[in-house]
């Protein structure tokens, strides 16, 4: 079954960004770093989904470039799919543009791939297995 796993939000400062969610009484996870993506992040569970707050750890990271171009805000939408490898194979067969053909491991060890905004109505779409 497909579901919205999380919304990725690019922020300049995790400390500043997570404060509003803590003030609302939401639980904020411990910080985690994903070296390959050059980000530090926290997850904020909200109902059956989560908010992922992303802070760049390098000026060369996708998040730093996003913030420099567009400012802080919604970076991506992540859908949880039952079989990531099958979904990726189907998308490739249908000519859908992926950011990378490689399925990667990210925060919490989940497997993921990004669909390029050009193939997803202008939205960066992350697919995660689960």
N, CA, C and O atoms as CSV, one atom per row, in Angstrom:
chain,resi,resn,atom,element,x,y,z
A,1,UNK,N,N,0.840,-1.179,0.000
A,1,UNK,CA,C,0.000,0.000,0.000
A,1,UNK,C,C,0.890,1.248,0.000
A,1,UNK,O,O,1.851,1.334,0.764
A,2,UNK,N,N,0.564,2.195,-0.848
A,2,UNK,CA,C,1.282,3.453,-0.900
A,2,UNK,C,C,0.753,4.379,0.182
A,2,UNK,O,O,-0.435,4.358,0.506
A,3,UNK,N,N,1.649,5.195,0.741
A,3,UNK,CA,C,1.226,6.231,1.684
A,3,UNK,C,C,2.281,7.330,1.688
A,3,UNK,O,O,3.418,7.122,1.265
A,4,UNK,N,N,1.881,8.509,2.176
A,4,UNK,CA,C,2.849,9.590,2.328
A,4,UNK,C,C,3.687,9.246,3.552
A,4,UNK,O,O,3.170,9.150,4.666
A,5,UNK,N,N,4.980,9.063,3.333
A,5,UNK,CA,C,5.889,8.744,4.434
A,5,UNK,C,C,6.288,10.008,5.177
A,5,UNK,O,O,6.183,10.093,6.400
A,6,UNK,N,N,6.754,11.000,4.398
A,6,UNK,CA,C,7.140,12.268,5.024
A,6,UNK,C,C,7.209,13.391,4.006
A,6,UNK,O,O,7.230,13.164,2.797
A,7,UNK,N,N,7.243,14.612,4.532
A,7,UNK,CA,C,7.504,15.806,3.740
A,7,UNK,C,C,8.871,16.314,4.160
A,7,UNK,O,O,9.107,16.543,5.346
A,8,UNK,N,N,9.775,16.493,3.206
A,8,UNK,CA,C,11.112,17.005,3.495
A,8,UNK,C,C,11.112,18.523,3.433
A,8,UNK,O,O,10.685,19.110,2.439
A,9,UNK,N,N,11.590,19.156,4.490
A,9,UNK,CA,C,11.601,20.613,4.590
A,9,UNK,C,C,13.043,21.091,4.768
A,9,UNK,O,O,13.708,20.732,5.740
A,10,UNK,N,N,13.515,21.898,3.829
A,10,UNK,CA,C,14.871,22.453,3.896
A,10,UNK,C,C,14.884,23.625,4.871
A,10,UNK,O,O,14.070,24.542,4.765
A,11,UNK,N,N,15.819,23.584,5.826
A,11,UNK,CA,C,15.923,24.654,6.832
A,11,UNK,C,C,17.379,25.100,6.958
A,11,UNK,O,O,18.305,24.338,6.681
A,12,UNK,N,N,17.558,26.341,7.379
A,12,UNK,CA,C,18.910,26.846,7.617
A,12,UNK,C,C,19.462,26.330,8.934
A,12,UNK,O,O,20.660,26.077,9.052
A,13,UNK,N,N,18.584,26.171,9.936
A,13,UNK,CA,C,19.008,25.749,11.262
A,13,UNK,C,C,18.002,24.764,11.849
A,13,UNK,O,O,16.831,25.099,12.033
A,14,UNK,N,N,18.460,23.554,12.140
A,14,UNK,CA,C,17.587,22.576,12.791
A,14,UNK,C,C,17.118,23.085,14.149
A,14,UNK,O,O,15.950,22.936,14.507
A,15,UNK,N,N,18.027,23.682,14.894
A,15,UNK,CA,C,17.691,24.174,16.225
A,15,UNK,C,C,16.528,25.157,16.164
A,15,UNK,O,O,15.574,25.049,16.934
A,16,UNK,N,N,16.614,26.107,15.254
A,16,UNK,CA,C,15.551,27.101,15.129
A,16,UNK,C,C,14.272,26.480,14.573
A,16,UNK,O,O,13.179,26.777,15.054
A,17,UNK,N,N,14.404,25.623,13.566
A,17,UNK,CA,C,13.231,25.066,12.891
A,17,UNK,C,C,12.434,24.103,13.767
A,17,UNK,O,O,11.204,24.100,13.727
A,18,UNK,N,N,13.121,23.299,14.547
A,18,UNK,CA,C,12.385,22.306,15.343
A,18,UNK,C,C,11.674,22.926,16.549
A,18,UNK,O,O,10.793,22.295,17.134
A,19,UNK,N,N,12.040,24.133,16.920
A,19,UNK,CA,C,11.462,24.775,18.105
A,19,UNK,C,C,9.942,24.903,18.020
A,19,UNK,O,O,9.252,24.668,19.012
A,20,UNK,N,N,9.406,25.272,16.852
A,20,UNK,CA,C,7.958,25.449,16.726
A,20,UNK,C,C,7.225,24.132,16.968
A,20,UNK,O,O,6.155,24.121,17.576
A,21,UNK,N,N,7.792,23.030,16.497
A,21,UNK,CA,C,7.141,21.726,16.662
A,21,UNK,C,C,7.193,21.277,18.122
A,21,UNK,O,O,6.246,20.683,18.635
A,22,UNK,N,N,8.308,21.569,18.777
A,22,UNK,CA,C,8.425,21.252,20.204
A,22,UNK,C,C,7.434,22.094,21.019
A,22,UNK,O,O,6.822,21.596,21.964
A,23,UNK,N,N,7.281,23.365,20.650
A,23,UNK,CA,C,6.331,24.240,21.351
A,23,UNK,C,C,4.898,23.760,21.166
A,23,UNK,O,O,4.050,23.987,22.028
A,24,UNK,N,N,4.626,23.098,20.044
A,24,UNK,CA,C,3.300,22.531,19.804
A,24,UNK,C,C,3.087,21.237,20.575
A,24,UNK,O,O,1.976,20.706,20.612
A,25,UNK,N,N,4.157,20.725,21.193
A,25,UNK,CA,C,4.055,19.490,21.959
A,25,UNK,C,C,4.348,18.235,21.175
A,25,UNK,O,O,4.123,17.125,21.658
A,26,UNK,N,N,4.858,18.406,19.945
A,26,UNK,CA,C,5.219,17.247,19.130
A,26,UNK,C,C,6.591,16.719,19.546
A,26,UNK,O,O,7.435,17.468,20.038
A,27,UNK,N,N,6.795,15.443,19.344
A,27,UNK,CA,C,8.076,14.817,19.647
A,27,UNK,C,C,9.008,14.998,18.454
A,27,UNK,O,O,8.612,14.753,17.315
A,28,UNK,N,N,10.218,15.416,18.702
A,28,UNK,CA,C,11.231,15.588,17.651
A,28,UNK,C,C,12.314,14.538,17.901
A,28,UNK,O,O,12.817,14.409,19.018
A,29,UNK,N,N,12.665,13.798,16.865
A,29,UNK,CA,C,13.682,12.749,17.009
A,29,UNK,C,C,15.053,13.346,17.291
A,29,UNK,O,O,15.268,14.552,17.162
A,30,UNK,N,N,15.963,12.481,17.675
A,30,UNK,CA,C,17.361,12.883,17.811
A,30,UNK,C,C,17.900,13.235,16.424
A,30,UNK,O,O,17.428,12.718,15.412
A,31,UNK,N,N,18.886,14.114,16.396
A,31,UNK,CA,C,19.503,14.482,15.119
A,31,UNK,C,C,20.260,13.293,14.544
A,31,UNK,O,O,20.864,12.497,15.264
A,32,UNK,N,N,20.203,13.205,13.222
A,32,UNK,CA,C,20.917,12.156,12.492
A,32,UNK,C,C,21.613,12.817,11.314
A,32,UNK,O,O,21.084,13.764,10.733
A,33,UNK,N,N,22.791,12.328,10.957
A,33,UNK,CA,C,23.524,12.854,9.805
A,33,UNK,C,C,23.565,11.791,8.723
A,33,UNK,O,O,23.853,10.625,8.993
A,34,UNK,N,N,23.273,12.204,7.488
A,34,UNK,CA,C,23.396,11.331,6.327
A,34,UNK,C,C,24.537,11.915,5.498
A,34,UNK,O,O,24.356,12.869,4.742
A,35,UNK,N,N,25.713,11.317,5.661
A,35,UNK,CA,C,26.932,11.840,5.024
A,35,UNK,C,C,26.803,11.955,3.515
A,35,UNK,O,O,27.175,12.979,2.942
A,36,UNK,N,N,26.277,10.917,2.857
A,36,UNK,CA,C,26.228,10.924,1.388
A,36,UNK,C,C,25.345,12.040,0.831
A,36,UNK,O,O,25.554,12.491,-0.295
A,37,UNK,N,N,24.363,12.486,1.609
A,37,UNK,CA,C,23.494,13.582,1.178
A,37,UNK,C,C,23.937,14.919,1.761
A,37,UNK,O,O,23.375,15.959,1.417
A,38,UNK,N,N,24.925,14.905,2.628
A,38,UNK,CA,C,25.470,16.099,3.265
A,38,UNK,C,C,24.375,16.886,4.004
A,38,UNK,O,O,24.213,18.095,3.834
A,39,UNK,N,N,23.631,16.131,4.838
A,39,UNK,CA,C,22.573,16.749,5.621
A,39,UNK,C,C,22.553,16.209,7.045
A,39,UNK,O,O,23.006,15.101,7.332
A,40,UNK,N,N,22.013,17.035,7.911
A,40,UNK,CA,C,21.678,16.651,9.283
A,40,UNK,C,C,20.162,16.802,9.333
A,40,UNK,O,O,19.610,17.735,8.750
A,41,UNK,N,N,19.489,15.890,10.028
A,41,UNK,CA,C,18.036,15.926,10.002
A,41,UNK,C,C,17.418,15.481,11.311
A,41,UNK,O,O,18.061,14.840,12.142
A,42,UNK,N,N,16.161,15.836,11.473
A,42,UNK,CA,C,15.306,15.309,12.535
A,42,UNK,C,C,13.981,14.956,11.887
A,42,UNK,O,O,13.605,15.505,10.852
A,43,UNK,N,N,13.282,14.023,12.524
A,43,UNK,CA,C,11.948,13.633,12.076
A,43,UNK,C,C,10.947,14.063,13.138
A,43,UNK,O,O,11.205,13.962,14.337
A,44,UNK,N,N,9.802,14.544,12.674
A,44,UNK,CA,C,8.724,14.965,13.552
A,44,UNK,C,C,7.475,14.171,13.154
A,44,UNK,O,O,6.834,14.489,12.152
A,45,UNK,N,N,7.126,13.139,13.936
A,45,UNK,CA,C,5.917,12.366,13.619
A,45,UNK,C,C,4.663,13.225,13.750
A,45,UNK,O,O,4.481,13.946,14.731
A,46,UNK,N,N,3.801,13.130,12.733
A,46,UNK,CA,C,2.528,13.839,12.728
A,46,UNK,C,C,1.493,12.864,12.169
A,46,UNK,O,O,1.448,12.631,10.961
A,47,UNK,N,N,0.670,12.299,13.034
A,47,UNK,CA,C,-0.295,11.299,12.589
A,47,UNK,C,C,0.426,10.091,12.013
A,47,UNK,O,O,1.352,9.560,12.627
A,48,UNK,N,N,-0.001,9.662,10.836
A,48,UNK,CA,C,0.615,8.501,10.187
A,48,UNK,C,C,1.805,8.889,9.323
A,48,UNK,O,O,2.409,8.021,8.692
A,49,UNK,N,N,2.153,10.153,9.280
A,49,UNK,CA,C,3.254,10.637,8.459
A,49,UNK,C,C,4.279,11.348,9.339
A,49,UNK,O,O,4.186,11.318,10.566
A,50,UNK,N,N,5.247,11.981,8.704
A,50,UNK,CA,C,6.280,12.710,9.441
A,50,UNK,C,C,6.713,13.931,8.646
A,50,UNK,O,O,6.514,14.012,7.434
A,51,UNK,N,N,7.308,14.876,9.357
A,51,UNK,CA,C,8.011,15.993,8.732
A,51,UNK,C,C,9.491,15.706,8.913
A,51,UNK,O,O,9.925,15.325,10.001
A,52,UNK,N,N,10.260,15.884,7.865
A,52,UNK,CA,C,11.715,15.696,7.923
A,52,UNK,C,C,12.347,17.072,7.750
A,52,UNK,O,O,12.263,17.669,6.677
A,53,UNK,N,N,12.981,17.574,8.806
A,53,UNK,CA,C,13.663,18.867,8.742
A,53,UNK,C,C,15.107,18.606,8.353
A,53,UNK,O,O,15.805,17.831,9.007
A,54,UNK,N,N,15.552,19.256,7.284
A,54,UNK,CA,C,16.868,19.000,6.697
A,54,UNK,C,C,17.750,20.241,6.731
A,54,UNK,O,O,17.376,21.295,6.217
A,55,UNK,N,N,18.922,20.106,7.338
A,55,UNK,CA,C,19.907,21.193,7.408
A,55,UNK,C,C,21.159,20.738,6.665
A,55,UNK,O,O,21.645,19.630,6.893
A,56,UNK,N,N,21.675,21.568,5.794
A,56,UNK,CA,C,22.883,21.243,5.029
A,56,UNK,C,C,24.107,21.176,5.934
A,56,UNK,O,O,24.243,21.963,6.871
A,57,UNK,N,N,24.998,20.227,5.644
A,57,UNK,CA,C,26.278,20.158,6.356
A,57,UNK,C,C,27.417,20.635,5.469
A,57,UNK,O,O,28.569,20.687,5.899
A,58,UNK,N,N,27.087,20.986,4.224
A,58,UNK,CA,C,28.084,21.472,3.274
A,58,UNK,C,C,27.421,22.452,2.320
A,58,UNK,O,O,26.247,22.302,1.981
A,59,UNK,N,N,28.171,23.447,1.892
A,59,UNK,CA,C,27.643,24.408,0.924
A,59,UNK,C,C,27.392,23.768,-0.434
A,59,UNK,O,O,26.690,24.340,-1.268
A,60,UNK,N,N,27.967,22.571,-0.666
A,60,UNK,CA,C,27.803,21.855,-1.933
A,60,UNK,C,C,26.605,20.915,-1.926
A,60,UNK,O,O,26.296,20.302,-2.947
A,61,UNK,N,N,25.931,20.795,-0.794
A,61,UNK,CA,C,24.831,19.831,-0.706
A,61,UNK,C,C,23.605,20.320,-1.467
A,61,UNK,O,O,23.449,21.514,-1.722
A,62,UNK,N,N,22.740,19.376,-1.825
A,62,UNK,CA,C,21.496,19.710,-2.516
A,62,UNK,C,C,20.631,20.644,-1.670
A,62,UNK,O,O,19.969,21.533,-2.206
A,63,UNK,N,N,20.632,20.449,-0.367
A,63,UNK,CA,C,19.817,21.293,0.515
A,63,UNK,C,C,20.355,22.724,0.546
A,63,UNK,O,O,19.577,23.676,0.492
A,64,UNK,N,N,21.674,22.883,0.630
A,64,UNK,CA,C,22.267,24.234,0.618
A,64,UNK,C,C,21.957,24.940,-0.698
A,64,UNK,O,O,21.625,26.125,-0.705
A,65,UNK,N,N,22.063,24.224,-1.798
A,65,UNK,CA,C,21.773,24.816,-3.110
A,65,UNK,C,C,20.295,25.181,-3.226
A,65,UNK,O,O,19.946,26.225,-3.777
A,66,UNK,N,N,19.438,24.318,-2.706
A,66,UNK,CA,C,17.998,24.583,-2.717
A,66,UNK,C,C,17.688,25.865,-1.951
A,66,UNK,O,O,16.966,26.729,-2.449
A,67,UNK,N,N,18.230,25.990,-0.745
A,67,UNK,CA,C,17.974,27.170,0.088
A,67,UNK,C,C,18.535,28.429,-0.576
A,67,UNK,O,O,17.905,29.486,-0.541
A,68,UNK,N,N,19.727,28.313,-1.183
A,68,UNK,CA,C,20.314,29.479,-1.851
A,68,UNK,C,C,19.439,29.956,-3.010
A,68,UNK,O,O,19.349,31.156,-3.268
A,69,UNK,N,N,18.800,29.024,-3.701
A,69,UNK,CA,C,17.991,29.368,-4.870
A,69,UNK,C,C,16.556,29.740,-4.511
A,69,UNK,O,O,15.992,30.675,-5.078
A,70,UNK,N,N,15.960,28.997,-3.557
A,70,UNK,CA,C,14.533,29.158,-3.292
A,70,UNK,C,C,14.190,29.576,-1.864
A,70,UNK,O,O,13.049,29.937,-1.576
A,71,UNK,N,N,15.177,29.527,-0.972
A,71,UNK,CA,C,14.912,29.803,0.435
A,71,UNK,C,C,14.427,28.552,1.154
A,71,UNK,O,O,14.265,27.496,0.543
A,72,UNK,N,N,14.201,28.680,2.438
A,72,UNK,CA,C,13.725,27.552,3.223
A,72,UNK,C,C,12.321,27.155,2.765
A,72,UNK,O,O,11.560,27.978,2.256
A,73,UNK,N,N,12.001,25.874,2.958
A,73,UNK,CA,C,10.645,25.452,2.625
A,73,UNK,C,C,10.581,24.010,2.177
A,73,UNK,O,O,11.538,23.249,2.315
A,74,UNK,N,N,9.421,23.651,1.634
A,74,UNK,CA,C,9.174,22.279,1.202
A,74,UNK,C,C,10.179,21.874,0.127
A,74,UNK,O,O,10.279,22.524,-0.913
A,75,UNK,N,N,10.914,20.813,0.379
A,75,UNK,CA,C,11.938,20.325,-0.542
A,75,UNK,C,C,11.455,19.123,-1.341
A,75,UNK,O,O,11.671,19.056,-2.552
A,76,UNK,N,N,10.804,18.171,-0.675
A,76,UNK,CA,C,10.330,16.980,-1.380
A,76,UNK,C,C,9.177,16.312,-0.658
A,76,UNK,O,O,8.920,16.562,0.519
A,77,UNK,N,N,8.487,15.451,-1.401
A,77,UNK,CA,C,7.425,14.611,-0.863
A,77,UNK,C,C,7.909,13.172,-0.991
A,77,UNK,O,O,8.389,12.761,-2.047
A,78,UNK,N,N,7.779,12.412,0.089
A,78,UNK,CA,C,8.219,11.022,0.084
A,78,UNK,C,C,7.021,10.087,0.195
A,78,UNK,O,O,6.214,10.192,1.119
A,79,UNK,N,N,6.921,9.169,-0.770
A,79,UNK,CA,C,5.906,8.135,-0.739
A,79,UNK,C,C,6.547,6.814,-0.348
A,79,UNK,O,O,7.618,6.461,-0.843
A,80,UNK,N,N,5.891,6.095,0.535
A,80,UNK,CA,C,6.342,4.753,0.909
A,80,UNK,C,C,5.700,3.786,-0.077
A,80,UNK,O,O,4.484,3.799,-0.268
A,81,UNK,N,N,6.529,2.941,-0.707
A,81,UNK,CA,C,6.059,1.963,-1.697
A,81,UNK,C,C,6.369,0.555,-1.200
A,81,UNK,O,O,7.367,0.352,-0.509
A,82,UNK,N,N,5.527,-0.419,-1.543
A,82,UNK,CA,C,5.731,-1.769,-1.020
A,82,UNK,C,C,6.972,-2.475,-1.572
A,82,UNK,O,O,7.590,-3.269,-0.863
A,83,UNK,N,N,7.345,-2.200,-2.818
A,83,UNK,CA,C,8.488,-2.866,-3.447
A,83,UNK,C,C,9.247,-1.828,-4.266
A,83,UNK,O,O,8.902,-1.558,-5.417
A,84,UNK,N,N,10.281,-1.252,-3.665
A,84,UNK,CA,C,11.013,-0.154,-4.307
A,84,UNK,C,C,11.686,-0.593,-5.602
A,84,UNK,O,O,11.606,0.115,-6.606
A,85,UNK,N,N,12.343,-1.741,-5.597
A,85,UNK,CA,C,13.043,-2.209,-6.805
A,85,UNK,C,C,12.062,-2.373,-7.971
A,85,UNK,O,O,12.370,-1.995,-9.102
A,86,UNK,N,N,10.895,-2.930,-7.697
A,86,UNK,CA,C,9.889,-3.112,-8.749
A,86,UNK,C,C,9.368,-1.758,-9.236
A,86,UNK,O,O,9.172,-1.565,-10.436
A,87,UNK,N,N,9.146,-0.829,-8.315
A,87,UNK,CA,C,8.670,0.506,-8.695
A,87,UNK,C,C,9.700,1.215,-9.575
A,87,UNK,O,O,9.341,1.832,-10.578
A,88,UNK,N,N,10.981,1.126,-9.201
A,88,UNK,CA,C,12.046,1.767,-9.980
A,88,UNK,C,C,12.137,1.132,-11.365
A,88,UNK,O,O,12.259,1.846,-12.360
A,89,UNK,N,N,12.080,-0.190,-11.443
A,89,UNK,CA,C,12.143,-0.881,-12.737
A,89,UNK,C,C,10.982,-0.446,-13.633
A,89,UNK,O,O,11.172,-0.204,-14.825
A,90,UNK,N,N,9.779,-0.347,-13.057
A,90,UNK,CA,C,8.602,0.065,-13.812
A,90,UNK,C,C,8.755,1.493,-14.321
A,90,UNK,O,O,8.438,1.781,-15.475
A,91,UNK,N,N,9.242,2.388,-13.461
A,91,UNK,CA,C,9.425,3.781,-13.866
A,91,UNK,C,C,10.470,3.914,-14.973
A,91,UNK,O,O,10.268,4.648,-15.939
A,92,UNK,N,N,11.586,3.199,-14.826
A,92,UNK,CA,C,12.631,3.243,-15.861
A,92,UNK,C,C,12.090,2.745,-17.195
A,92,UNK,O,O,12.348,3.336,-18.244
A,93,UNK,N,N,11.332,1.646,-17.140
A,93,UNK,CA,C,10.757,1.069,-18.358
A,93,UNK,C,C,9.844,2.068,-19.056
A,93,UNK,O,O,9.778,2.119,-20.284
A,94,UNK,N,N,9.141,2.862,-18.252
A,94,UNK,CA,C,8.215,3.849,-18.799
A,94,UNK,C,C,8.874,5.184,-19.124
A,94,UNK,O,O,8.187,6.135,-19.496
A,95,UNK,N,N,10.211,5.269,-18.988
A,95,UNK,CA,C,10.944,6.473,-19.370
A,95,UNK,C,C,10.886,7.606,-18.366
A,95,UNK,O,O,11.156,8.756,-18.713
A,96,UNK,N,N,10.537,7.298,-17.126
A,96,UNK,CA,C,10.497,8.326,-16.081
A,96,UNK,C,C,11.923,8.694,-15.691
A,96,UNK,O,O,12.769,7.820,-15.505
A,97,UNK,N,N,12.178,9.960,-15.572
A,97,UNK,CA,C,13.519,10.453,-15.223
A,97,UNK,C,C,13.733,10.379,-13.710
A,97,UNK,O,O,12.949,10.925,-12.935
A,98,UNK,N,N,14.799,9.699,-13.306
A,98,UNK,CA,C,15.182,9.602,-11.904
A,98,UNK,C,C,16.384,10.502,-11.661
A,98,UNK,O,O,17.174,10.747,-12.572
A,99,UNK,N,N,16.524,10.990,-10.444
A,99,UNK,CA,C,17.690,11.800,-10.100
A,99,UNK,C,C,18.936,10.930,-10.167
A,99,UNK,O,O,19.988,11.376,-10.623
A,100,UNK,N,N,18.814,9.686,-9.710
A,100,UNK,CA,C,19.891,8.698,-9.772
A,100,UNK,C,C,19.252,7.334,-9.964
A,100,UNK,O,O,18.220,7.041,-9.360
A,101,UNK,N,N,19.852,6.501,-10.797
A,101,UNK,CA,C,19.324,5.153,-11.021
A,101,UNK,C,C,19.610,4.234,-9.842
A,101,UNK,O,O,19.029,3.154,-9.737
A,102,UNK,N,N,20.497,4.657,-8.963
A,102,UNK,CA,C,20.910,3.833,-7.826
A,102,UNK,C,C,19.966,3.993,-6.647
A,102,UNK,O,O,19.644,5.113,-6.250
A,103,UNK,N,N,19.520,2.867,-6.085
A,103,UNK,CA,C,18.748,2.886,-4.853
A,103,UNK,C,C,19.750,3.070,-3.719
A,103,UNK,O,O,20.722,2.322,-3.613
A,104,UNK,N,N,19.509,4.068,-2.873
A,104,UNK,CA,C,20.453,4.410,-1.803
A,104,UNK,C,C,19.868,4.083,-0.434
A,104,UNK,O,O,18.669,3.839,-0.294
A,105,UNK,N,N,20.745,4.083,0.577
A,105,UNK,CA,C,20.312,3.920,1.968
A,105,UNK,C,C,20.439,5.263,2.664
A,105,UNK,O,O,21.465,5.934,2.550
A,106,UNK,N,N,19.388,5.658,3.391
A,106,UNK,CA,C,19.386,6.964,4.040
A,106,UNK,C,C,19.156,6.885,5.530
A,106,UNK,O,O,19.530,5.909,6.180
A,107,UNK,N,N,18.535,7.923,6.066
A,107,UNK,CA,C,18.268,8.031,7.498
A,107,UNK,C,C,17.487,6.811,7.973
A,107,UNK,O,O,16.537,6.376,7.322
A,108,UNK,N,N,17.892,6.279,9.091
A,108,UNK,CA,C,17.221,5.108,9.643
A,108,UNK,C,C,17.456,3.851,8.834
A,108,UNK,O,O,16.847,2.816,9.106
A,109,UNK,N,N,18.343,3.926,7.830
A,109,UNK,CA,C,18.653,2.762,7.001
A,109,UNK,C,C,17.629,2.469,5.915
A,109,UNK,O,O,17.711,1.432,5.257
A,110,UNK,N,N,16.662,3.368,5.714
A,110,UNK,CA,C,15.652,3.071,4.686
A,110,UNK,C,C,16.233,3.219,3.285
A,110,UNK,O,O,17.129,4.030,3.051
A,111,UNK,N,N,15.714,2.432,2.369
A,111,UNK,CA,C,16.130,2.462,0.958
A,111,UNK,C,C,15.265,3.486,0.228
A,111,UNK,O,O,14.060,3.570,0.464
A,112,UNK,N,N,15.888,4.266,-0.664
A,112,UNK,CA,C,15.143,5.317,-1.355
A,112,UNK,C,C,15.725,5.641,-2.718
A,112,UNK,O,O,16.859,5.280,-3.032
A,113,UNK,N,N,14.930,6.323,-3.516
A,113,UNK,CA,C,15.339,6.875,-4.807
A,113,UNK,C,C,14.495,8.128,-5.035
A,113,UNK,O,O,13.370,8.222,-4.543
A,114,UNK,N,N,15.040,9.086,-5.781
A,114,UNK,CA,C,14.303,10.304,-6.089
A,114,UNK,C,C,13.878,10.321,-7.552
A,114,UNK,O,O,14.661,9.987,-8.442
A,115,UNK,N,N,12.625,10.716,-7.792
A,115,UNK,CA,C,12.117,10.946,-9.139
A,115,UNK,C,C,12.322,12.422,-9.438
A,115,UNK,O,O,11.956,13.282,-8.637
A,116,UNK,N,N,12.907,12.713,-10.593
A,116,UNK,CA,C,13.207,14.097,-10.968
A,116,UNK,C,C,11.913,14.903,-11.106
A,116,UNK,O,O,10.910,14.391,-11.602
A,117,UNK,N,N,11.940,16.166,-10.665
A,117,UNK,CA,C,10.751,17.014,-10.781
A,117,UNK,C,C,10.198,17.114,-12.214
A,117,UNK,O,O,8.997,17.314,-12.399
A,118,UNK,N,N,11.058,16.978,-13.215
A,118,UNK,CA,C,10.607,17.044,-14.605
A,118,UNK,C,C,9.631,15.923,-14.944
A,118,UNK,O,O,8.831,16.054,-15.871
A,119,UNK,N,N,9.691,14.828,-14.200
A,119,UNK,CA,C,8.790,13.701,-14.436
A,119,UNK,C,C,7.674,13.613,-13.397
A,119,UNK,O,O,6.866,12.685,-13.441
A,120,UNK,N,N,7.619,14.561,-12.466
A,120,UNK,CA,C,6.648,14.477,-11.370
A,120,UNK,C,C,5.927,15.802,-11.139
A,120,UNK,O,O,5.697,16.200,-9.997
A,121,UNK,N,N,5.576,16.475,-12.218
A,121,UNK,CA,C,4.789,17.699,-12.092
A,121,UNK,C,C,5.479,18.816,-11.341
A,121,UNK,O,O,4.819,19.636,-10.703
A,122,UNK,N,N,6.811,18.858,-11.410
A,122,UNK,CA,C,7.558,19.924,-10.764
A,122,UNK,C,C,7.898,19.655,-9.315
A,122,UNK,O,O,8.487,20.509,-8.652
A,123,UNK,N,N,7.537,18.474,-8.804
A,123,UNK,CA,C,7.818,18.110,-7.403
A,123,UNK,C,C,8.937,17.094,-7.354
A,123,UNK,O,O,8.941,16.129,-8.119
A,124,UNK,N,N,9.885,17.304,-6.460
A,124,UNK,CA,C,10.908,16.289,-6.199
A,124,UNK,C,C,10.214,15.199,-5.384
A,124,UNK,O,O,9.765,15.442,-4.264
A,125,UNK,N,N,10.131,13.997,-5.954
A,125,UNK,CA,C,9.403,12.910,-5.343
A,125,UNK,C,C,10.370,11.831,-4.890
A,125,UNK,O,O,11.106,11.264,-5.698
A,126,UNK,N,N,10.364,11.556,-3.613
A,126,UNK,CA,C,11.191,10.480,-3.061
A,126,UNK,C,C,10.316,9.250,-2.913
A,126,UNK,O,O,9.174,9.339,-2.462
A,127,UNK,N,N,10.854,8.103,-3.295
A,127,UNK,CA,C,10.185,6.824,-3.069
A,127,UNK,C,C,11.020,6.047,-2.073
A,127,UNK,O,O,12.226,5.882,-2.256
A,128,UNK,N,N,10.376,5.570,-1.017
A,128,UNK,CA,C,11.076,4.813,0.028
A,128,UNK,C,C,10.391,3.466,0.187
A,128,UNK,O,O,9.171,3.356,0.063
A,129,UNK,N,N,11.183,2.450,0.461
A,129,UNK,CA,C,10.626,1.111,0.600
A,129,UNK,C,C,10.014,0.903,1.968
A,129,UNK,O,O,10.532,1.370,2.982
A,130,UNK,N,N,8.894,0.189,1.973
A,130,UNK,CA,C,8.316,-0.171,3.261
A,130,UNK,C,C,6.866,-0.442,3.268
A,130,UNK,O,O,6.301,-0.753,4.317
